[in-house]
Amino acid sequence: MRTAQHSEAKVLIFELDPHTDWFSKTSGPDCAKVPDSLKIETTFQAQRIQSNRIIHGPKIGGSWPFFTGLKPTGIPGILYGDHFTGGKRSFVLFGLSEGGKRLTVHYFNEIDIVPKLRGGFVKRYLKARV
């Protein structure tokens, strides 16, 4: 497991299309692991993934290559999830604007932050971005 550095996050901005309920990427660097369209939905497997809501990209070959539960950080509008791909875990922060029309994704590629350190990391990271 690598230690997260604030500069390692790829920051992507998405805007909600109210007609489809999908978020579309409007700015940010190329990030092959995060699709250009994302959707937030209620899950029926809340206990299994320890979250009431999920975020995912479009289905490819019958599955979602990008998928994670959305878990609260304790900071209003800021959620986190773990994205697994190729047997590796990546930490992802999600910022939802008031009203839920804008989504900011902070993707830490192949970086896992242990649960007891997440709260402090999130606060430091967000403070450094102001």
N, CA, C and O atoms as a Tinker XYZ file with bonds, in Angstrom:
   520  protein
     1  N      0.845000   -1.185000    0.000000    73     2
     2  CA     0.000000    0.000000    0.000000    64     1     3
     3  C      0.884000    1.240000    0.000000    63     2     4     5
     4  O      1.793000    1.365000    0.821000    81     3
     5  N      0.615000    2.142000   -0.913000    73     3     6
     6  CA     1.357000    3.392000   -0.980000    64     5     7
     7  C      0.696000    4.425000   -0.084000    63     6     8     9
     8  O     -0.492000    4.325000    0.225000    81     7
     9  N      1.465000    5.412000    0.328000    73     7    10
    10  CA     0.937000    6.512000    1.117000    64     9    11
    11  C      0.413000    7.576000    0.172000    63    10    12    13
    12  O      1.070000    7.928000   -0.808000    81    11
    13  N     -0.757000    8.078000    0.466000    73    11    14
    14  CA    -1.376000    9.083000   -0.411000    64    13    15
    15  C     -0.672000   10.419000   -0.293000    63    14    16    17
    16  O     -0.352000   10.880000    0.803000    81    15
    17  N     -0.440000   11.025000   -1.427000    73    15    18
    18  CA     0.054000   12.389000   -1.505000    64    17    19
    19  C     -1.063000   13.222000   -2.118000    63    18    20    21
    20  O     -1.702000   12.795000   -3.080000    81    19
    21  N     -1.299000   14.395000   -1.571000    73    19    22
    22  CA    -2.420000   15.217000   -2.047000    64    21    23
    23  C     -2.360000   15.459000   -3.543000    63    22    24    25
    24  O     -3.396000   15.478000   -4.209000    81    23
    25  N     -1.168000   15.644000   -4.079000    73    23    26
    26  CA    -1.038000   15.971000   -5.495000    64    25    27
    27  C     -1.360000   14.783000   -6.401000    63    26    28    29
    28  O     -1.502000   14.951000   -7.612000    81    27
    29  N     -1.475000   13.606000   -5.835000    73    27    30
    30  CA    -1.732000   12.417000   -6.655000    64    29    31
    31  C     -3.177000   12.267000   -7.091000    63    30    32    33
    32  O     -3.460000   11.448000   -7.964000    81    31
    33  N     -4.074000   13.002000   -6.536000    73    31    34
    34  CA    -5.484000   12.858000   -6.904000    64    33    35
    35  C     -5.740000   13.463000   -8.273000    63    34    36    37
    36  O     -5.279000   14.563000   -8.581000    81    35
    37  N     -6.484000   12.725000   -9.090000    73    35    38
    38  CA    -7.005000   13.289000  -10.334000    64    37    39
    39  C     -8.372000   13.855000   -9.985000    63    38    40    41
    40  O     -9.226000   13.147000   -9.452000    81    39
    41  N     -8.576000   15.118000  -10.284000    73    39    42
    42  CA    -9.824000   15.799000   -9.923000    64    41    43
    43  C    -10.647000   16.010000  -11.190000    63    42    44    45
    44  O    -10.216000   16.665000  -12.139000    81    43
    45  N    -11.843000   15.434000  -11.169000    73    43    46
    46  CA   -12.744000   15.459000  -12.324000    64    45    47
    47  C    -14.059000   16.118000  -11.923000    63    46    48    49
    48  O    -14.567000   15.889000  -10.825000    81    47
    49  N    -14.603000   16.930000  -12.812000    73    47    50
    50  CA   -15.857000   17.632000  -12.540000    64    49    51
    51  C    -16.951000   17.073000  -13.455000    63    50    52    53
    52  O    -16.744000   16.882000  -14.653000    81    51
    53  N    -18.114000   16.816000  -12.861000    73    51    54
    54  CA   -19.276000   16.285000  -13.584000    64    53    55
    55  C    -20.482000   17.180000  -13.309000    63    54    56    57
    56  O    -20.619000   17.744000  -12.223000    81    55
    57  N    -21.347000   17.300000  -14.307000    73    55    58
    58  CA   -22.598000   18.043000  -14.153000    64    57    59
    59  C    -23.767000   17.095000  -14.386000    63    58    60    61
    60  O    -23.700000   16.214000  -15.243000    81    59
    61  N    -24.834000   17.278000  -13.621000    73    59    62
    62  CA   -26.015000   16.427000  -13.718000    64    61    63
    63  C    -26.878000   16.808000  -14.907000    63    62    64    65
    64  O    -27.182000   17.983000  -15.115000    81    63
    65  N    -27.268000   15.812000  -15.683000    73    63    66
    66  CA   -28.278000   15.994000  -16.737000    64    65    67
    67  C    -29.610000   15.620000  -16.096000    63    66    68    69
    68  O    -29.855000   14.438000  -15.855000    81    67
    69  N    -30.479000   16.592000  -15.811000    73    67    70
    70  CA   -31.728000   16.295000  -15.100000    64    69    71
    71  C    -32.694000   15.411000  -15.883000    63    70    72    73
    72  O    -33.613000   14.841000  -15.296000    81    71
    73  N    -32.506000   15.285000  -17.189000    73    71    74
    74  CA   -33.391000   14.448000  -18.004000    64    73    75
    75  C    -33.041000   12.967000  -17.905000    63    74    76    77
    76  O    -33.909000   12.109000  -18.064000    81    75
    77  N    -31.766000   12.668000  -17.640000    73    75    78
    78  CA   -31.327000   11.270000  -17.587000    64    77    79
    79  C    -30.889000   10.832000  -16.194000    63    78    80    81
    80  O    -30.760000    9.636000  -15.935000    81    79
    81  N    -30.658000   11.789000  -15.292000    73    79    82
    82  CA   -30.109000   11.541000  -13.950000    64    81    83
    83  C    -28.689000   10.981000  -13.987000    63    82    84    85
    84  O    -28.241000   10.370000  -13.017000    81    83
    85  N    -27.983000   11.181000  -15.086000    73    83    86
    86  CA   -26.567000   10.812000  -15.195000    64    85    87
    87  C    -25.728000   12.075000  -15.104000    63    86    88    89
    88  O    -26.113000   13.130000  -15.608000    81    87
    89  N    -24.571000   11.955000  -14.449000    73    87    90
    90  CA   -23.591000   13.035000  -14.418000    64    89    91
    91  C    -22.656000   12.857000  -15.609000    63    90    92    93
    92  O    -22.224000   11.740000  -15.894000    81    91
    93  N    -22.339000   13.948000  -16.306000    73    91    94
    94  CA   -21.420000   13.912000  -17.437000    64    93    95
    95  C    -20.176000   14.728000  -17.112000    63    94    96    97
    96  O    -20.269000   15.825000  -16.561000    81    95
    97  N    -19.024000   14.192000  -17.453000    73    95    98
    98  CA   -17.761000   14.868000  -17.178000    64    97    99
    99  C    -17.680000   16.146000  -18.001000    63    98   100   101
   100  O    -17.913000   16.138000  -19.209000    81    99
   101  N    -17.344000   17.253000  -17.322000    73    99   102
   102  CA   -17.216000   18.533000  -18.000000    64   101   103
   103  C    -15.784000   19.053000  -17.979000    63   102   104   105
   104  O    -15.409000   19.871000  -18.820000    81   103
   105  N    -14.970000   18.581000  -17.013000    73   103   106
   106  CA   -13.574000   19.010000  -16.986000    64   105   107
   107  C    -12.748000   18.059000  -16.134000    63   106   108   109
   108  O    -13.266000   17.286000  -15.328000    81   107
   109  N    -11.441000   18.150000  -16.350000    73   107   110
   110  CA   -10.503000   17.314000  -15.604000    64   109   111
   111  C     -9.624000   16.528000  -16.550000    63   110   112   113
   112  O     -9.913000   16.427000  -17.742000    81   111
   113  N     -8.548000   15.971000  -16.017000    73   111   114
   114  CA    -7.617000   15.214000  -16.852000    64   113   115
   115  C     -8.205000   13.872000  -17.282000    63   114   116   117
   116  O     -9.213000   13.415000  -16.744000    81   115
   117  N     -7.559000   13.260000  -18.251000    73   115   118
   118  CA    -7.953000   11.903000  -18.636000    64   117   119
   119  C     -7.710000   10.977000  -17.452000    63   118   120   121
   120  O     -6.676000   11.054000  -16.787000    81   119
   121  N     -8.665000   10.116000  -17.204000    73   119   122
   122  CA    -8.553000    9.136000  -16.123000    64   121   123
   123  C     -9.268000    7.882000  -16.601000    63   122   124   125
   124  O    -10.493000    7.785000  -16.524000    81   123
   125  N     -8.500000    6.932000  -17.090000    73   123   126
   126  CA    -9.076000    5.731000  -17.705000    64   125   127
   127  C     -9.964000    4.943000  -16.750000    63   126   128   129
   128  O    -10.852000    4.219000  -17.201000    81   127
   129  N     -9.749000    5.064000  -15.456000    73   127   130
   130  CA   -10.510000    4.265000  -14.498000    64   129   131
   131  C    -11.851000    4.884000  -14.120000    63   130   132   133
   132  O    -12.696000    4.210000  -13.532000    81   131
   133  N    -12.057000    6.154000  -14.448000    73   131   134
   134  CA   -13.328000    6.821000  -14.161000    64   133   135
   135  C    -13.987000    7.165000  -15.496000    63   134   136   137
   136  O    -13.420000    7.912000  -16.292000    81   135
   137  N    -15.182000    6.624000  -15.743000    73   135   138
   138  CA   -15.857000    6.900000  -17.023000    64   137   139
   139  C    -16.339000    8.346000  -17.110000    63   138   140   141
   140  O    -16.381000    9.063000  -16.110000    81   139
   141  N    -16.699000    8.758000  -18.313000    73   139   142
   142  CA   -17.174000   10.122000  -18.538000    64   141   143
   143  C    -18.614000   10.336000  -18.100000    63   142   144   145
   144  O    -19.096000   11.469000  -18.100000    81   143
   145  N    -19.314000    9.259000  -17.723000    73   143   146
   146  CA   -20.691000    9.346000  -17.230000    64   145   147
   147  C    -20.812000    8.535000  -15.943000    63   146   148   149
   148  O    -20.315000    7.412000  -15.856000    81   147
   149  N    -21.474000    9.114000  -14.952000    73   147   150
   150  CA   -21.675000    8.441000  -13.665000    64   149   151
   151  C    -23.111000    8.621000  -13.204000    63   150   152   153
   152  O    -23.758000    9.619000  -13.521000    81   151
   153  N    -23.599000    7.645000  -12.453000    73   151   154
   154  CA   -24.965000    7.718000  -11.922000    64   153   155
   155  C    -24.950000    7.318000  -10.447000    63   154   156   157
   156  O    -24.276000    6.364000  -10.058000    81   155
   157  N    -25.693000    8.050000   -9.645000    73   155   158
   158  CA   -25.858000    7.746000   -8.219000    64   157   159
   159  C    -27.236000    7.146000   -8.038000    63   158   160   161
   160  O    -28.234000    7.686000   -8.516000    81   159
   161  N    -27.279000    6.008000   -7.332000    73   159   162
   162  CA   -28.548000    5.320000   -7.102000    64   161   163
   163  C    -28.603000    4.757000   -5.686000    63   162   164   165
   164  O    -27.579000    4.581000   -5.025000    81   163
   165  N    -29.815000    4.482000   -5.243000    73   163   166
   166  CA   -30.023000    3.765000   -3.985000    64   165   167
   167  C    -29.723000    2.297000   -4.231000    63   166   168   169
   168  O    -30.040000    1.761000   -5.293000    81   167
   169  N    -29.114000    1.651000   -3.253000    73   167   170
   170  CA   -28.795000    0.234000   -3.406000    64   169   171
   171  C    -29.725000   -0.625000   -2.556000    63   170   172   173
   172  O    -30.248000   -0.186000   -1.532000    81   171
   173  N    -29.912000   -1.844000   -3.002000    73   171   174
   174  CA   -30.702000   -2.802000   -2.240000    64   173   175
   175  C    -29.790000   -3.753000   -1.478000    63   174   176   177
   176  O    -30.261000   -4.676000   -0.813000    81   175
   177  N    -28.490000   -3.528000   -1.576000    73   175   178
   178  CA   -27.510000   -4.365000   -0.888000    64   177   179
   179  C    -26.742000   -3.549000    0.145000    63   178   180   181
   180  O    -25.529000   -3.701000    0.291000    81   179
   181  N    -27.449000   -2.690000    0.854000    73   179   182
   182  CA   -26.820000   -1.757000    1.787000    64   181   183
   183  C    -25.943000   -2.451000    2.829000    63   182   184   185
   184  O    -24.847000   -1.972000    3.118000    81   183
   185  N    -26.395000   -3.556000    3.392000    73   183   186
   186  CA   -25.592000   -4.237000    4.407000    64   185   187
   187  C    -24.327000   -4.837000    3.820000    63   186   188   189
   188  O    -23.263000   -4.786000    4.436000    81   187
   189  N    -24.443000   -5.400000    2.637000    73   187   190
   190  CA   -23.285000   -6.044000    2.003000    64   189   191
   191  C    -22.176000   -5.048000    1.669000    63   190   192   193
   192  O    -20.996000   -5.333000    1.877000    81   191
   193  N    -22.557000   -3.880000    1.151000    73   191   194
   194  CA   -21.538000   -2.894000    0.779000    64   193   195
   195  C    -21.411000   -1.767000    1.796000    63   194   196   197
   196  O    -20.636000   -0.834000    1.587000    81   195
   197  N    -22.150000   -1.838000    2.877000    73   195   198
   198  CA   -22.104000   -0.868000    3.970000    64   197   199
   199  C    -22.373000    0.557000    3.498000    63   198   200   201
   200  O    -21.700000    1.503000    3.907000    81   199
   201  N    -23.364000    0.685000    2.634000    73   199   202
   202  CA   -23.739000    1.985000    2.111000    64   201   203
   203  C    -25.167000    1.924000    1.577000    63   202   204   205
   204  O    -25.611000    0.885000    1.087000    81   203
   205  N    -25.882000    3.042000    1.674000    73   203   206
   206  CA   -27.242000    3.113000    1.142000    64   205   207
   207  C    -27.281000    3.541000   -0.324000    63   206   208   209
   208  O    -28.269000    3.311000   -1.021000    81   207
   209  N    -26.191000    4.168000   -0.783000    73   207   210
   210  CA   -26.143000    4.646000   -2.161000    64   209   211
   211  C    -24.875000    4.140000   -2.844000    63   210   212   213
   212  O    -23.849000    3.895000   -2.209000    81   211
   213  N    -24.988000    3.996000   -4.153000    73   211   214
   214  CA   -23.848000    3.590000   -4.973000    64   213   215
   215  C    -23.641000    4.614000   -6.075000    63   214   216   217
   216  O    -24.532000    5.404000   -6.389000    81   215
   217  N    -22.458000    4.587000   -6.650000    73   215   218
   218  CA   -22.173000    5.367000   -7.849000    64   217   219
   219  C    -21.538000    4.412000   -8.844000    63   218   220   221
   220  O    -20.697000    3.589000   -8.480000    81   219
   221  N    -21.944000    4.525000  -10.098000    73   219   222
   222  CA   -21.421000    3.620000  -11.117000    64   221   223
   223  C    -21.400000    4.307000  -12.468000    63   222   224   225
   224  O    -22.065000    5.320000  -12.688000    81   223
   225  N    -20.617000    3.726000  -13.366000    73   223   226
   226  CA   -20.584000    4.172000  -14.751000    64   225   227
   227  C    -21.489000    3.291000  -15.583000    63   226   228   229
   228  O    -22.221000    2.462000  -15.041000    81   227
   229  N    -21.449000    3.460000  -16.895000    73   227   230
   230  CA   -22.258000    2.615000  -17.780000    64   229   231
   231  C    -21.825000    1.149000  -17.721000    63   230   232   233
   232  O    -20.664000    0.843000  -17.450000    81   231
   233  N    -22.769000    0.258000  -17.976000    73   231   234
   234  CA   -22.455000   -1.168000  -18.032000    64   233   235
   235  C    -21.665000   -1.469000  -19.297000    63   234   236   237
   236  O    -21.951000   -0.939000  -20.371000    81   235
   237  N    -20.674000   -2.321000  -19.148000    73   235   238
   238  CA   -19.886000   -2.798000  -20.281000    64   237   239
   239  C    -19.814000   -4.313000  -20.139000    63   238   240   241
   240  O    -19.316000   -4.822000  -19.135000    81   239
   241  N    -20.301000   -5.020000  -21.124000    73   239   242
   242  CA   -20.283000   -6.476000  -21.057000    64   241   243
   243  C    -21.098000   -7.030000  -19.901000    63   242   244   245
   244  O    -20.772000   -8.089000  -19.365000    81   243
   245  N    -22.151000   -6.329000  -19.511000    73   243   246
   246  CA   -23.038000   -6.809000  -18.455000    64   245   247
   247  C    -22.627000   -6.446000  -17.034000    63   246   248   249
   248  O    -23.305000   -6.834000  -16.082000    81   247
   249  N    -21.521000   -5.702000  -16.869000    73   247   250
   250  CA   -21.127000   -5.307000  -15.509000    64   249   251
   251  C    -20.663000   -3.848000  -15.511000    63   250   252   253
   252  O    -20.448000   -3.253000  -16.567000    81   251
   253  N    -20.516000   -3.293000  -14.324000    73   251   254
   254  CA   -20.060000   -1.925000  -14.158000    64   253   255
   255  C    -18.567000   -1.931000  -13.847000    63   254   256   257
   256  O    -18.188000   -2.306000  -12.737000    81   255
   257  N    -17.711000   -1.533000  -14.774000    73   255   258
   258  CA   -16.277000   -1.460000  -14.464000    64   257   259
   259  C    -15.973000   -0.441000  -13.360000    63   258   260   261
   260  O    -15.035000   -0.621000  -12.584000    81   259
   261  N    -16.774000    0.634000  -13.297000    73   259   262
   262  CA   -16.613000    1.590000  -12.206000    64   261   263
   263  C    -17.843000    1.506000  -11.324000    63   262   264   265
   264  O    -18.967000    1.738000  -11.768000    81   263
   265  N    -17.607000    1.167000  -10.061000    73   263   266
   266  CA   -18.698000    0.961000   -9.109000    64   265   267
   267  C    -18.130000    1.084000   -7.703000    63   266   268   269
   268  O    -17.066000    0.534000   -7.416000    81   267
   269  N    -18.826000    1.799000   -6.826000    73   267   270
   270  CA   -18.471000    1.829000   -5.405000    64   269   271
   271  C    -19.662000    2.317000   -4.592000    63   270   272   273
   272  O    -20.530000    3.029000   -5.097000    81   271
   273  N    -19.686000    1.924000   -3.342000    73   271   274
   274  CA   -20.656000    2.484000   -2.414000    64   273   275
   275  C    -20.234000    3.894000   -2.052000    63   274   276   277
   276  O    -19.046000    4.217000   -2.079000    81   275
   277  N    -21.194000    4.732000   -1.713000    73   275   278
   278  CA   -20.914000    6.099000   -1.268000    64   277   279
   279  C    -21.088000    6.149000    0.242000    63   278   280   281
   280  O    -22.194000    5.974000    0.754000    81   279
   281  N    -20.005000    6.386000    0.942000    73   279   282
   282  CA   -20.032000    6.382000    2.405000    64   281   283
   283  C    -19.760000    7.787000    2.928000    63   282   284   285
   284  O    -18.949000    8.514000    2.354000    81   283
   285  N    -20.432000    8.179000    4.016000    73   283   286
   286  CA   -20.239000    9.528000    4.553000    64   285   287
   287  C    -18.854000    9.698000    5.186000    63   286   288   289
   288  O    -18.289000    8.759000    5.747000    81   287
   289  N    -18.327000   10.914000    5.079000    73   287   290
   290  CA   -17.054000   11.239000    5.720000    64   289   291
   291  C    -17.266000   11.991000    7.027000    63   290   292   293
   292  O    -16.328000   12.155000    7.807000    81   291
   293  N    -18.489000   12.448000    7.271000    73   291   294
   294  CA   -18.746000   13.309000    8.416000    64   293   295
   295  C    -18.721000   14.784000    8.025000    63   294   296   297
   296  O    -19.024000   15.654000    8.841000    81   295
   297  N    -18.359000   15.057000    6.774000    73   295   298
   298  CA   -18.354000   16.421000    6.245000    64   297   299
   299  C    -19.516000   16.517000    5.254000    63   298   300   301
   300  O    -19.593000   15.720000    4.320000    81   299
   301  N    -20.424000   17.485000    5.446000    73   299   302
   302  CA   -21.582000   17.588000    4.551000    64   301   303
   303  C    -21.169000   17.655000    3.078000    63   302   304   305
   304  O    -20.290000   18.431000    2.703000    81   303
   305  N    -21.813000   16.836000    2.259000    73   303   306
   306  CA   -21.581000   16.834000    0.826000    64   305   307
   307  C    -20.335000   16.092000    0.366000    63   306   308   309
   308  O    -20.071000   16.024000   -0.835000    81   307
   309  N    -19.563000   15.534000    1.294000    73   307   310
   310  CA   -18.339000   14.814000    0.940000    64   309   311
   311  C    -18.512000   13.342000    1.309000    63   310   312   313
   312  O    -18.781000   13.003000    2.461000    81   311
   313  N    -18.352000   12.482000    0.312000    73   311   314
   314  CA   -18.503000   11.037000    0.489000    64   313   315
   315  C    -17.234000   10.359000   -0.003000    63   314   316   317
   316  O    -16.417000   10.979000   -0.684000    81   315
   317  N    -17.068000    9.094000    0.339000    73   315   318
   318  CA   -15.913000    8.366000   -0.168000    64   317   319
   319  C    -16.327000    6.968000   -0.583000    63   318   320   321
   320  O    -17.401000    6.479000   -0.234000    81   319
   321  N    -15.446000    6.348000   -1.333000    73   319   322
   322  CA   -15.638000    4.969000   -1.743000    64   321   323
   323  C    -14.303000    4.359000   -2.100000    63   322   324   325
   324  O    -13.296000    5.058000   -2.212000    81   323
   325  N    -14.303000    3.063000   -2.275000    73   323   326
   326  CA   -13.120000    2.321000   -2.697000    64   325   327
   327  C    -13.436000    1.691000   -4.041000    63   326   328   329
   328  O    -14.421000    0.968000   -4.184000    81   327
   329  N    -12.598000    1.969000   -5.018000    73   327   330
   330  CA   -12.789000    1.404000   -6.351000    64   329   331
   331  C    -11.765000    0.294000   -6.550000    63   330   332   333
   332  O    -10.566000    0.512000   -6.375000    81   331
   333  N    -12.234000   -0.888000   -6.914000    73   331   334
   334  CA   -11.364000   -2.039000   -7.148000    64   333   335
   335  C    -11.269000   -2.310000   -8.643000    63   334   336   337
   336  O    -12.283000   -2.415000   -9.333000    81   335
   337  N    -10.051000   -2.420000   -9.128000    73   335   338
   338  CA    -9.833000   -2.795000  -10.521000    64   337   339
   339  C     -8.483000   -3.496000  -10.629000    63   338   340   341
   340  O     -7.483000   -3.043000  -10.073000    81   339
   341  N     -8.477000   -4.592000  -11.344000    73   339   342
   342  CA    -7.242000   -5.348000  -11.506000    64   341   343
   343  C     -6.650000   -5.825000  -10.191000    63   342   344   345
   344  O     -5.433000   -5.950000  -10.061000    81   343
   345  N     -7.514000   -6.092000   -9.214000    73   343   346
   346  CA    -7.050000   -6.554000   -7.913000    64   345   347
   347  C     -6.462000   -5.461000   -7.033000    63   346   348   349
   348  O     -5.932000   -5.754000   -5.961000    81   347
   349  N     -6.544000   -4.224000   -7.459000    73   347   350
   350  CA    -6.002000   -3.093000   -6.692000    64   349   351
   351  C     -7.137000   -2.183000   -6.246000    63   350   352   353
   352  O     -8.140000   -2.019000   -6.940000    81   351
   353  N     -6.951000   -1.597000   -5.072000    73   351   354
   354  CA    -7.946000   -0.687000   -4.496000    64   353   355
   355  C     -7.473000    0.748000   -4.675000    63   354   356   357
   356  O     -6.295000    1.053000   -4.493000    81   355
   357  N     -8.403000    1.624000   -5.034000    73   355   358
   358  CA    -8.122000    3.053000   -5.136000    64   357   359
   359  C     -9.123000    3.806000   -4.275000    63   358   360   361
   360  O    -10.310000    3.481000   -4.271000    81   359
   361  N     -8.652000    4.804000   -3.551000    73   359   362
   362  CA    -9.493000    5.639000   -2.702000    64   361   363
   363  C    -10.102000    6.745000   -3.559000    63   362   364   365
   364  O     -9.407000    7.365000   -4.365000    81   363
   365  N    -11.398000    6.991000   -3.383000    73   363   366
   366  CA   -12.086000    8.012000   -4.171000    64   365   367
   367  C    -12.919000    8.892000   -3.237000    63   366   368   369
   368  O    -13.699000    8.391000   -2.428000    81   367
   369  N    -12.743000   10.199000   -3.361000    73   367   370
   370  CA   -13.585000   11.163000   -2.656000    64   369   371
   371  C    -14.578000   11.739000   -3.652000    63   370   372   373
   372  O    -14.241000   11.989000   -4.809000    81   371
   373  N    -15.804000   11.946000   -3.190000    73   371   374
   374  CA   -16.855000   12.513000   -4.032000    64   373   375
   375  C    -17.414000   13.739000   -3.331000    63   374   376   377
   376  O    -17.804000   13.668000   -2.166000    81   375
   377  N    -17.454000   14.844000   -4.024000    73   375   378
   378  CA   -18.054000   16.061000   -3.487000    64   377   379
   379  C    -19.309000   16.391000   -4.266000    63   378   380   381
   380  O    -19.260000   16.586000   -5.481000    81   379
   381  N    -20.424000   16.454000   -3.577000    73   379   382
   382  CA   -21.702000   16.817000   -4.212000    64   381   383
   383  C    -22.055000   18.244000   -3.823000    63   382   384   385
   384  O    -22.059000   18.596000   -2.643000    81   383
   385  N    -22.351000   19.063000   -4.826000    73   383   386
   386  CA   -22.746000   20.434000   -4.548000    64   385   387
   387  C    -24.109000   20.449000   -3.860000    63   386   388   389
   388  O    -24.869000   19.483000   -3.912000    81   387
   389  N    -24.383000   21.563000   -3.224000    73   387   390
   390  CA   -25.714000   21.730000   -2.636000    64   389   391
   391  C    -26.716000   21.668000   -3.781000    63   390   392   393
   392  O    -26.551000   22.360000   -4.786000    81   391
   393  N    -27.719000   20.874000   -3.643000    73   391   394
   394  CA   -28.687000   20.664000   -4.716000    64   393   395
   395  C    -28.327000   19.484000   -5.599000    63   394   396   397
   396  O    -29.144000   19.044000   -6.407000    81   395
   397  N    -27.103000   18.962000   -5.454000    73   395   398
   398  CA   -26.704000   17.748000   -6.150000    64   397   399
   399  C    -26.546000   17.849000   -7.657000    63   398   400   401
   400  O    -26.671000   16.843000   -8.356000    81   399
   401  N    -26.273000   19.051000   -8.179000    73   399   402
   402  CA   -26.162000   19.203000   -9.630000    64   401   403
   403  C    -24.730000   19.089000  -10.141000    63   402   404   405
   404  O    -24.507000   18.886000  -11.335000    81   403
   405  N    -23.760000   19.220000   -9.239000    73   403   406
   406  CA   -22.355000   19.126000   -9.623000    64   405   407
   407  C    -21.677000   18.079000   -8.740000    63   406   408   409
   408  O    -21.885000   18.035000   -7.528000    81   407
   409  N    -20.869000   17.247000   -9.373000    73   407   410
   410  CA   -20.140000   16.185000   -8.687000    64   409   411
   411  C    -18.653000   16.371000   -8.970000    63   410   412   413
   412  O    -18.241000   16.475000  -10.126000    81   411
   413  N    -17.860000   16.413000   -7.916000    73   411   414
   414  CA   -16.407000   16.481000   -8.054000    64   413   415
   415  C    -15.836000   15.158000   -7.575000    63   414   416   417
   416  O    -16.115000   14.722000   -6.459000    81   415
   417  N    -15.037000   14.522000   -8.419000    73   415   418
   418  CA   -14.432000   13.230000   -8.105000    64   417   419
   419  C    -12.934000   13.431000   -7.912000    63   418   420   421
   420  O    -12.259000   13.988000   -8.778000    81   419
   421  N    -12.417000   12.974000   -6.771000    73   419   422
   422  CA   -10.985000   13.023000   -6.464000    64   421   423
   423  C    -10.527000   11.566000   -6.439000    63   422   424   425
   424  O    -10.834000   10.835000   -5.496000    81   423
   425  N     -9.799000   11.143000   -7.465000    73   423   426
   426  CA    -9.429000    9.736000   -7.633000    64   425   427
   427  C     -7.952000    9.537000   -7.284000    63   426   428   429
   428  O     -7.067000   10.086000   -7.940000    81   427
   429  N     -7.704000    8.741000   -6.236000    73   427   430
   430  CA    -6.347000    8.411000   -5.803000    64   429   431
   431  C     -6.023000    7.005000   -6.311000    63   430   432   433
   432  O     -6.379000    6.012000   -5.677000    81   431
   433  N     -5.354000    6.931000   -7.443000    73   431   434
   434  CA    -5.096000    5.666000   -8.111000    64   433   435
   435  C     -4.208000    4.733000   -7.282000    63   434   436   437
   436  O     -3.102000    5.090000   -6.876000    81   435
   437  N     -4.732000    3.528000   -7.047000    73   435   438
   438  CA    -4.017000    2.461000   -6.330000    64   437   439
   439  C     -3.517000    2.900000   -4.960000    63   438   440   441
   440  O     -2.448000    2.484000   -4.515000    81   439
   441  N     -4.299000    3.741000   -4.300000    73   439   442
   442  CA    -3.971000    4.177000   -2.942000    64   441   443
   443  C     -5.126000    3.795000   -2.032000    63   442   444   445
   444  O     -6.280000    4.146000   -2.278000    81   443
   445  N     -4.789000    3.074000   -0.983000    73   443   446
   446  CA    -5.766000    2.652000    0.014000    64   445   447
   447  C     -5.465000    3.396000    1.303000    63   446   448   449
   448  O     -4.314000    3.445000    1.737000    81   447
   449  N     -6.470000    3.966000    1.909000    73   447   450
   450  CA    -6.289000    4.663000    3.178000    64   449   451
   451  C     -7.043000    3.874000    4.234000    63   450   452   453
   452  O     -8.262000    3.716000    4.161000    81   451
   453  N     -6.304000    3.385000    5.208000    73   451   454
   454  CA    -6.913000    2.531000    6.235000    64   453   455
   455  C     -7.995000    3.312000    6.974000    63   454   456   457
   456  O     -7.871000    4.523000    7.159000    81   455
   457  N     -9.062000    2.621000    7.398000    73   455   458
   458  CA   -10.216000    3.301000    7.990000    64   457   459
   459  C     -9.885000    4.277000    9.117000    63   458   460   461
   460  O    -10.457000    5.366000    9.164000    81   459
   461  N     -8.985000    3.920000   10.017000    73   459   462
   462  CA    -8.737000    4.824000   11.150000    64   461   463
   463  C     -8.013000    6.112000   10.746000    63   462   464   465
   464  O     -7.982000    7.064000   11.526000    81   463
   465  N     -7.437000    6.157000    9.554000    73   463   466
   466  CA    -6.728000    7.346000    9.092000    64   465   467
   467  C     -7.532000    8.173000    8.083000    63   466   468   469
   468  O     -7.118000    9.274000    7.722000    81   467
   469  N     -8.664000    7.659000    7.629000    73   467   470
   470  CA    -9.425000    8.329000    6.571000    64   469   471
   471  C     -9.928000    9.706000    6.959000    63   470   472   473
   472  O     -9.792000   10.660000    6.193000    81   471
   473  N    -10.507000    9.816000    8.144000    73   471   474
   474  CA   -11.080000   11.099000    8.563000    64   473   475
   475  C    -10.047000   12.212000    8.554000    63   474   476   477
   476  O    -10.300000   13.290000    8.018000    81   475
   477  N     -8.889000   11.959000    9.142000    73   475   478
   478  CA    -7.830000   12.961000    9.172000    64   477   479
   479  C     -7.301000   13.265000    7.787000    63   478   480   481
   480  O     -7.032000   14.420000    7.458000    81   479
   481  N     -7.149000   12.222000    6.967000    73   479   482
   482  CA    -6.658000   12.437000    5.610000    64   481   483
   483  C     -7.612000   13.319000    4.824000    63   482   484   485
   484  O     -7.181000   14.262000    4.160000    81   483
   485  N     -8.907000   13.021000    4.892000    73   483   486
   486  CA    -9.906000   13.787000    4.137000    64   485   487
   487  C     -9.874000   15.248000    4.563000    63   486   488   489
   488  O     -9.887000   16.134000    3.708000    81   487
   489  N     -9.833000   15.518000    5.860000    73   487   490
   490  CA    -9.816000   16.904000    6.351000    64   489   491
   491  C     -8.564000   17.640000    5.868000    63   490   492   493
   492  O     -8.652000   18.783000    5.418000    81   491
   493  N     -7.400000   16.988000    5.958000    73   491   494
   494  CA    -6.155000   17.621000    5.507000    64   493   495
   495  C     -6.172000   17.870000    4.000000    63   494   496   497
   496  O     -5.759000   18.930000    3.530000    81   495
   497  N     -6.648000   16.892000    3.263000    73   495   498
   498  CA    -6.699000   17.016000    1.814000    64   497   499
   499  C     -7.597000   18.175000    1.399000    63   498   500   501
   500  O     -7.200000   19.008000    0.584000    81   499
   501  N     -8.800000   18.234000    1.953000    73   499   502
   502  CA    -9.731000   19.289000    1.578000    64   501   503
   503  C     -9.230000   20.667000    2.009000    63   502   504   505
   504  O     -9.413000   21.648000    1.289000    81   503
   505  N     -8.603000   20.741000    3.170000    73   503   506
   506  CA    -8.047000   22.016000    3.650000    64   505   507
   507  C     -6.937000   22.504000    2.718000    63   506   508   509
   508  O     -6.841000   23.698000    2.435000    81   507
   509  N     -6.106000   21.586000    2.246000    73   507   510
   510  CA    -5.001000   21.946000    1.342000    64   509   511
   511  C     -5.508000   22.429000   -0.018000    63   510   512   513
   512  O     -4.800000   23.149000   -0.722000    81   511
   513  N     -6.715000   22.042000   -0.388000    73   511   514
   514  CA    -7.265000   22.427000   -1.702000    64   513   515
   515  C     -7.924000   23.808000   -1.672000    63   514   516   517
   516  O     -8.228000   24.363000   -2.727000    81   515
   517  N     -8.145000   24.362000   -0.499000    73   515   518
   518  CA    -8.825000   25.670000   -0.399000    64   517   519
   519  C     -7.869000   26.789000   -0.747000    63   518   520
   520  O     -8.252000   27.959000   -0.722000    81   519
